[in-house]
Amino acid sequence: MAAPAVSDLAVFGYGSLASPASVSGTLGRGLEVIGQARLEGWRRRWSVMRDNRTSEKAFARALDGSIPAHCIGLNLEPTSGAPAPNGVLLRASEADLDRLDLREVRYERADVTRDVRMTTGNCPDTVVTYVARAGNFAPDPPEDAIVIASYLEAVEAAFRALGPDALDEFWASTDRPPVEVAEAVLIEDRIPAGNPREW
């Protein structure tokens, strides 16, 4: 009996999807790491936002219990002349991507195959990543916005685990958060199973 075909489809993880533990928490299993890459013609910025008061989850600042109006996270934007963001390629099936779509509710898939520059491994036939939906794109941070500290910590841990230089390369191609980085606690939970509750 022939072995099942191996998917030649990958997702470029440049933020929390670079974390095997985070991906496994969504899919119930890890995804094979194909290699590391950079994405030419793109930049990584803190430009995706959610309304912290009306979305499926709400957080309060751990320090004083105040509820920020917005939370922001990492996004990729097409550009020229910016340092190409580094990341990891994870082999995925269409079913995996369908599930990740439910997780990345404020993002939509973009085909970035032609922009991938492998630093380790071989490029698959198709590479997609997640970019902010128009309604969640915030080129300038909204008022009373935070970056949840556990999100930043998870991203940094993921890049640190990729090798001795990966985290330095991450920060060389990413601006520092433009808003407060806050320890936060979950106070409203209407989160689909498998979606992150830490941020």
N, C-alpha and C positions, 0 to 999 in steps of 0.2 A: 504494500500500500504506500502510495507517495506521501511524503511529508507535506504538511500544509504550507502554502506559500507564505513567505516572509514579507510583511508589508514594507514597501519602499516609500513610506510616508513618515515624516517626522514633524514634531513641533519644536520650535525654537523657544527655549525657556530663558528669559532674561531677568526675571524677578522671582516671585514665589514658585513658579513652575520649574525653576532650576533646583528646587529642593526635592530630593527623592521621597523624603518623609511626607511632604505636603501632597505630592502627586499620589502617593500610595494611600493617603488618607481619603482622597477623592475616589480613586479607582478600585481600591481594595487590593492593589498590587502595584509593584514598581514597573517602570518602563525601562527598556534597554537603552543605555546611553550609547549613541552612535559615535559621538565625538564632540569636540568644542569648536566654536566658530565665532566669527564676527559678522555683523550685518552692515555692509557698505551702503551708504546713502540714507542712513537712519541715525537718529539720536535717541538716547534714553533720557526721559524727563519725568518729573513729578507732575503729571498733567492729566491724570484720570481722577475723577472725584465722585463721591456718592453723598447724597443727603443723609446725614446720620440720624435724622429724626423720622424719616419716612420709609427708609429702605428695610430690607428683611432683617437687618441687625442694627442695633444702636449701642454705642459705647459711651461711658462716662469717664472723665479723668479720674484716675485712682487717687490723685492727690487731694482733690476737693469735691469730687462728685459732680462737678459741672459737666454739662452735656454740650460738646462742640457741635456746631451746625453741620460741618462737613468733615469727611476723611478723604485724604488723597493718597494715591499710590503711583507706582511706576507705569509708564507708557512708552511706546515707541512712536516716533513721528518721522515721516520722511523729511530729509533735509540734505544739504550738501555742505561739505567743509567741516562737519563735526566729527569727533573721534567715533569710529564705528564701535557700537556696543558689543561686548562679548557675551557669550551665553553657551548653553548646552543644547545639543540636539537629542531628542528622545524619540525612539521609534514608536509609532502609534498606529492604531487601526482607525478606520472611520468611526467605529463604535466608541473607541476611546475619545476621539475628538467630540463626538456627540455629547458624551458625559462631561468633558471639559467645558463645552459650551455652556452647560448648566451652571458650572462653577464660575466661569468667567462672564457673569451676567452683564457686566458693564463694558464688555469688550466684544469685538467681532473678529472673525478669522480674516487674515490677510495672507495671500500667497507671496512668499518672499524668496522663492527658490533661486531666482537669478541674482539675488543680492548676497547670498551666503558665501563666505570665504572661510573654508575649513582651516582650523589650526591643528586639529588632530582628527583622524578618521577620514571617511569618505562621505561625500555628499549624496544623499538619496535623491530619487527622482523628483520628489515634491517636498517642500518645506513650508509649513504655515506657522504663523505666530498670531498673537492676540493684540489688537490695537483698540483704543478707546472708541466706543460708539459716540456719535455726534452729540447726543444729549449728556454724555458723561465726560466730554473733553473740556478741560479747563486749562488753556494756555497760561493763564495767570491764576494763582491760587485764590479760591473764594474766601470771603471773610469768615473768621472764626473756624479755620480749618486746622486739622492736626494730621500728622503721620503717626499711626499707632506703633509704639515701640516694638511690640512683638513681631510686627510685619517686617520692619527694618532688620531686626535681629535674625529672623528666619532667612531673609535674603542674604545677609552677610554670611551667615553660617553655611548656606548653600554654596556660595562662591569660594569661601575659605576651603571647603571640602574638595573643590575642583583642582586644587594644586597650589603651589607656593606663591604664584603670581596672580592668580585669578581674581582675588579680591582687590588687589592694587589696580588691576586692569579695569575692574568694575568701576572703581571710584575715579579712574582717569577718564572714563567715558560717561560719567554721571555727575550732575551737579549735586551738591549737598541739599538736603531737604530745605525748601524755602519757608517752611512753617515749623511750629513747635513739634518736636517728637515727644509724645506723651505716653506714659504708662496708662493703660486704659482697662476698664472692666466691662464685660458684656452685660447690658441691662435689658435688652429686648432681643428675643430669639425666635425668629420665624424662618430660620435658615434651613434650606433643603439638606437632607442627610448627605454627608460626604463633603459638604462645602465648609471652608474654614470658619471656625468660631473664635480663633485667636486674634483675628483682625477684621 
